[in-house]
Amino acid sequence: MAKEVFIPVQARRGLFSDEYIVEIKLKGETIVLFVDKELVRIEGQEPGEDAVSALLSVEILREEGDQVTVVLPQQPLSHSSSITVPKQWVKAA
C-alpha cells in the first residue's frame, strides 16, 4: 500500500467550485494540474485569482537517496502522473 504524504505547491481557484489549479515548480519547469479541493491543504487564506502556498496530497512510489518519486492525484496537463521531488519537500500526512 502506498504511503500518503504532502508536497508544497501553489494553488489558485479552479474553474469549478470543488477544484483548485495547482502548480508545482521543479528544476525550471512548472507542472500544472486540476485537483479536487479535498486533496489540498491551504496554508493561509483561500486562493482566488492569485496563487497561495499549499500542500498537495500525493502517494510515494519510491525513495532513492535524497529524492522521492510521488504519484500525483490527477494527470497534469503536460507531464506524466509521477514526479521526482527532493526528499525534504515531503511532509507526513
C-alpha positions in Angstrom: 0.0 0.0 0.0 1.4 3.4 -1.0 2.1 5.9 1.7 0.2 9.2 1.6 2.3 12.4 2.1 2.1 16.1 1.1 4.4 18.2 -1.1 4.5 22.0 -1.4 2.6 23.6 -4.2 1.0 26.9 -5.3 -2.8 26.7 -5.6 -5.4 29.0 -7.0 -9.2 28.9 -7.6 -10.1 26.3 -10.3 -12.8 26.5 -13.0 -15.3 24.7 -10.7 -16.1 25.3 -7.1 -14.8 21.9 -6.0 -11.3 22.2 -7.5 -8.0 24.1 -7.4 -5.5 24.7 -10.1 -2.2 23.5 -8.6 1.3 24.4 -9.8 4.5 22.5 -8.9 7.8 24.1 -9.7 10.6 21.7 -10.5 14.0 22.5 -12.0 12.8 25.4 -14.1 9.7 23.5 -15.1 6.1 24.3 -13.9 3.7 21.3 -13.7 0.0 22.3 -13.7 -2.9 20.1 -12.8 -6.5 20.4 -11.7 -7.3 18.7 -8.4 -10.2 18.2 -6.0 -10.2 20.7 -3.1 -10.1 17.8 -0.6 -6.6 16.9 -1.8 -5.1 20.3 -1.0 -4.3 21.9 2.4 -4.2 25.7 2.1 -1.6 27.4 4.2 -3.4 30.7 5.0 -6.2 32.4 3.1 -8.3 30.7 0.5 -6.9 31.1 -3.0 -8.5 33.4 -5.6 -7.1 34.6 -8.9 -3.7 34.8 -7.2 -1.9 31.6 -6.1 -1.2 30.9 -2.4 1.1 28.4 -0.7 -0.5 25.0 -0.1 0.3 21.3 0.3 -0.9 18.6 -2.1 -1.7 15.1 -1.1 0.4 12.5 -3.1 1.5 8.9 -2.7 5.1 7.8 -2.5 6.1 5.4 -5.3 9.7 5.0 -4.4 12.6 6.6 -2.4 16.1 6.8 -3.7 18.7 8.7 -1.6 17.6 12.3 -1.2 14.9 12.0 -3.9 11.3 10.7 -3.7 9.1 9.8 -6.7 5.5 10.5 -6.0 2.3 9.8 -7.8 0.1 12.9 -8.4 -3.6 12.6 -7.7 -4.6 13.7 -11.2 -2.9 13.7 -14.6 -1.0 17.0 -15.2 -1.7 18.9 -18.4 1.8 18.2 -19.9 3.6 15.7 -17.7 3.4 12.2 -16.5 1.4 11.4 -13.4 4.6 10.7 -11.3 7.3 13.2 -10.5 10.6 13.1 -8.5 11.0 15.7 -5.8 13.6 16.4 -3.1 13.0 14.3 0.0 13.0 17.5 2.1 9.7 18.5 0.3 7.8 15.5 1.7 5.6 16.2 4.7 3.8 13.4 6.7 0.0 13.2 6.1 
